């Protein structure tokens, strides 16, 4: 009998330890934006419930905080909150948390999600694709500083979320699966760079 | 009995010792000595019988003696180089062989699997050997090194004993044997007209074929009955022929050509020599036989089917069923359908409920030289009414931005990151996916089976036409029930088999 009590006690302590291990110390929550920051419109990409278009953009407002990381955090917060209309689906599993964000000089955003994004993911190739590209497109479309996104799970590199889409390489924006056209200024830069290339070739 | 304490903890050995216990010690010692001698002889370099190995060049052929060491086939390098006219230097003291062609230089070293190609190190699957003055290279050396050096392409299928160089024309030869009542019939099919010459001595019949480079789909026919022991394709002397091992019962062998000498029926008969008169199955009309369809060139020989998920990884979960179980059922049924209808070799990445990572799945296809890779999955949508299915191929240009090392113009870079393996066959993958989409959307209502692209882990390193079929929505109760229905599965499997057959006959299905 005492043996069983001991075992139960051990298991309980293991479970408890796990809970605390998830977040050993909470950093003081800093505000993601200052009261003086202006509001900006962003397009948040959500999975569409029906139709051939995988992701549909919804216009929402965030505040233009000084740090890009904080703007990214706000966008991810909007994704976590989910869509406000019935025709769109929540992109992330419930309880998914953003643990950390790091943006490299080359414009790669490393987003570290809690394990829930993988363990709570229901699966399905298209569903997984929607989760990943709602994150990638929402960040890269609204924040030109971010060129590509690398998704980490529970602080480490993971091959896939639920067995399908490769996460080992950083992913770039893909608007072909959305209802949004690429931004005009990005198109405008193309001929300029092409002409610059041509002139440099002439020299 | 000194052995007992040493091995007592191994239960199987204990049983062996119990078995030997009644024997006298001397006898055991004798057995051990014999075992030791056997190990001494066979334990080192396992060397199998040497066989002739033809290499067919356009307009000429070279017969070399192949030798097998440690289950790897080795070819004499110098003979091949001399016949190709490639200069080389054999440095006795350095134990290296340097081969030059134009500005390119290749150095191989004795007993080393590393070779230097233009000062880059390339790893061979087995070491290069040197015996007396002969240099022996593993067969992969031809494709990995000699092709790069000289530009001569070599085609070699593992398990066969011939090599085709450059674009030498080698029509496929198919053989099939069956017992038809009193006779045994061997059916030989080829894409081009042939002439067969039959020679028989007692228990061997040799069918000499007048056309020399032939590419048999199978090296031998495994059919054994009262009249026939085996049929083997043999071109070890550079001349193609079929060797039939027959039994004493065979009294008459008759060769009947059909379809302008593209098909031959070789009928073995039993009993007293039948003269021409009795009307015993007088060359049955080929059109009446269901399996005599005009031979079409089929390029898909090996199909690998990947049942998604497995083991701990259940995949998507429906109310009553998990993705891993549906995919395994469908994969097994598809294997049977493809084997029966197309006669292709079909392999599954898993044939039980085990977990497997994505790299291991594509490795099954890569290691077996598959011509087509199909991964089966079921879908899951948060929308409970949705029941769409999709055909996925690898996302175009995926990962190319991350590989800055390969120069833009390099046609055939020496090393390819594993996740770029999909690249060479992406167009063929797209063609296969389009065929599958067409066939499925024609026959199954309720979904368009749209072709989509995604950066899929399981397809990224597959070096053959590869696609992923995602079926339905497990979150949709009715749809999940449909997928478990046997009739629906049969229909689905038949359509997929149709699509594989269509792809196999399409020009995109290039044999790799």
Interface residues (C-beta under 8 A of the other chain):
Chain A: X47 X49 X50 X52 X89 X90 X122 X123 X124 X125 X126 X127 X129 X159 X160 X162 X163 X164 X165 X166 X168 X169 X170 X171 X172 X174 X177
Chain B: X308 X309 X313 X315 X316 X317 X323 X357 X358 X377 X378 X379 X380 X381 X382 X383 X386 X390 X392 X395 X398 X399 X401 X402 X419 X450 X452 X454 X455 X456 X457 X458 X460 X468 X470 X473 X474 X475
